[in-house]
Amino acid sequence: MRSEEESPAAVIPHASPLTPHALGRLRWRCRRGMLELDLVLARFLEENYAGLTAQQQQEFETLLKLEDHELWQRIRSEAATASVVERMLRGCHDT
């Protein structure tokens, strides 16, 4: 019998660490036309990105494809349906 720690739900695959080149490219993609977004995205990248699962990292990269105003609205939104990544981004803005 499997213990709870060994259950498939408990095993969350994390993405492999970024190479310096890939991290530089991701930092560049976080540079936006809005200073507020620059600050939130840079803080998120430094404090949270490495701990994301591969799926969450993909979600973050999908969010980066949004226009500035739409991404800012998602970060500032109070919607309860926000994803884990969106809630983490909000935390980088609120503090």
C-alpha positions in Angstrom: 0.0 0.0 0.0 1.3 3.5 -0.9 1.7 6.2 1.7 0.2 9.5 1.1 3.6 11.0 0.3 4.0 8.6 -2.6 0.6 9.3 -4.1 0.6 10.8 -7.6 -1.1 13.9 -6.4 1.8 14.5 -4.0 4.4 14.3 -6.7 4.5 17.6 -8.5 7.1 17.8 -11.2 9.2 20.9 -11.1 10.8 22.2 -14.2 14.5 21.9 -14.6 16.5 25.0 -13.6 16.9 27.7 -16.3 20.2 28.2 -18.0 21.6 31.7 -17.6 20.7 32.4 -21.2 17.1 31.2 -20.8 16.8 33.2 -17.6 18.1 36.3 -19.4 15.5 35.8 -22.2 12.7 35.4 -19.7 13.8 38.6 -17.8 13.7 40.4 -21.1 10.2 39.2 -21.8 9.2 40.5 -18.3 10.2 44.0 -19.4 7.0 45.9 -20.2 5.7 49.3 -21.1 4.3 49.8 -17.6 6.7 50.4 -14.8 4.3 48.7 -12.4 4.3 45.5 -14.5 8.1 45.6 -14.7 8.4 45.7 -11.0 5.8 43.0 -10.3 7.1 40.6 -13.0 10.8 41.1 -12.0 10.0 40.5 -8.3 7.9 37.4 -9.2 10.7 36.0 -11.4 13.3 36.5 -8.7 11.2 35.2 -5.7 8.8 32.6 -7.2 9.6 31.4 -10.6 12.2 28.7 -9.7 9.7 27.1 -7.3 6.9 26.7 -9.9 6.0 23.4 -11.4 6.6 23.0 -15.1 2.9 23.6 -15.7 2.9 26.8 -13.7 6.0 28.0 -15.5 4.2 27.4 -18.8 1.2 29.3 -17.5 3.4 32.2 -16.5 4.9 32.3 -20.0 1.4 32.3 -21.4 0.5 35.2 -19.2 3.5 37.1 -20.6 1.9 36.9 -24.0 -1.0 39.1 -22.9 -1.1 42.8 -23.6 0.1 45.0 -20.7 -3.4 46.4 -19.9 -4.9 42.9 -19.8 -2.1 41.4 -17.7 -2.3 44.4 -15.3 -6.1 43.9 -14.9 -5.5 40.2 -14.1 -2.9 41.1 -11.4 -5.1 43.7 -9.9 -8.3 41.7 -10.1 -10.0 40.2 -7.1 -11.5 37.3 -9.0 -11.7 34.2 -7.0 -11.1 32.1 -10.1 -7.6 33.3 -10.6 -4.9 30.6 -11.0 -2.1 29.9 -8.6 0.3 31.9 -10.7 -2.0 34.9 -10.9 -2.5 34.9 -7.1 1.3 34.7 -6.7 1.7 37.7 -9.1 -0.8 39.6 -7.0 1.3 38.9 -3.9 4.3 40.4 -5.6 2.3 43.6 -6.2 0.6 43.8 -2.8 3.7 43.8 -0.7 
